[in-house]
C-alpha cells in the first residue's frame, strides 16, 4: 500500500481547518509506518475572496506572516520524528495576472517542497465576485440559473487553467463540486472531457481523493475520469485529504484495490 500522503491539513494557530495539530498528524503518520508525510494547509489568498473563514486572506502581508509561522512549526515538529516531512500548500488557483503575481511572491518567499492545485470557489470571469462552493446558500437573490451555470463553467475552466499554469505537482479532487449535486448532468461532460484532455496534454499528475468515499460513496474524481486518465498513463497518487489523525490513510486500501487493475504510473515527490 502507498506509504506516503501529501494532502493533509492541521489546525495551526486556529487558522486552518484541520482538527489535529501538526505534531499529532506527523506522529500518527509514523505510527502508520508512512515513509513521507506532506503538510498542505490551504493557501487561499485573493483581493476579492469572501472572508468566510480565518484561512481566507485578502491581506497579503497577513497571509504571508501566517504561512511563514506555520512553516516554522512544521520545521520544529519534523525535527522530533524519524520521518521525511515535506512542506506544501493546497492552493486555490486563480488565473488573473494580479493573483499570479502575488502567488509567485508567496512561493519565492516560502519555498514550498510541493504544491497542490485546487478549486473551491465559483467565480465570475473577472474574479470580482466569487463564492465558496460550501456556501452557495449565500448567493445573491438575483443570481439566475444561467448566471449559476456560467459560474460553474468557470469552476471547470479554473481547473483547466491551473493545469496549464505549470505551478502544481498534482491536481486535487477535480470534480469536488459534484458532492453538492452540481455539474452531474451529462451536459457537463464536454467541459469535463476538455479537462481530461488538458491533463493528458500536460501530463499533469492527479490524485484519487479518498475523502469522497466517506462523503458520497466514491472517490474524487469519478471512476470513469480515473479510468480514462490512467489508461492514458497520466501519473496518479492516492490522497486521504486528512483533516485529523483518524483520517490518515483512510480509504487507501480501497483505492489500491482499484489501481491494481491497471498498469499505472504512480506519482511520488
URTA-V277002 format. One record per backbone hydrogen bond with DSSP energy under -1.0 kcal/mol. NH is the residue of the N-H (numbers start at 1). CO is the residue of the C=O. If there is no record, write none. Layout:
NH;CO, NH;CO
This chain:
5;36, 9;242, 11;20, 14;11, 15;12, 18;10, 19;243, 25;21, 26;22, 27;23, 28;24, 29;25, 30;26, 31;27, 32;28, 33;30, 34;29, 35;3, 36;3, 37;84, 38;5, 39;86, 40;8, 43;90, 46;57, 49;46, 52;50, 56;53, 57;44, 63;59, 64;60, 65;61, 66;62, 67;63, 68;64, 69;65, 70;66, 71;67, 72;68, 73;69, 74;70, 75;71, 76;72, 77;73, 78;74, 79;75, 80;77, 81;78, 83;81, 84;35, 86;37, 88;39, 90;41, 91;116, 92;43, 93;118, 100;96, 101;97, 102;98, 103;99, 104;100, 105;101, 106;102, 107;103, 108;104, 109;105, 110;106, 111;107, 113;87, 116;89, 117;170, 118;91, 122;131, 124;129, 127;124, 131;122, 133;120, 135;132, 138;135, 139;136, 143;140, 148;144, 149;145, 150;146, 151;147, 152;148, 153;149, 154;150, 155;151, 156;152, 157;153, 158;154, 159;155, 160;156, 161;157, 162;158, 163;159, 164;160, 165;161, 166;163, 169;115, 170;115, 171;205, 172;117, 176;173, 178;175, 179;176, 180;177, 181;178, 182;177, 188;185, 189;186, 192;188, 193;189, 194;190, 195;191, 196;192, 197;193, 198;194, 199;195, 200;196, 201;197, 202;198, 204;199, 206;235, 207;171, 208;237, 209;220, 210;239, 212;209, 213;210, 215;211, 216;212, 218;212, 220;209, 226;222, 227;223, 228;224, 229;225, 230;226, 231;227, 233;230, 234;229, 236;265, 237;206, 239;208, 242;7, 247;244, 250;247, 252;249, 255;251, 256;252, 257;253, 258;254, 259;255, 260;256, 261;258, 262;259, 264;262, 267;236
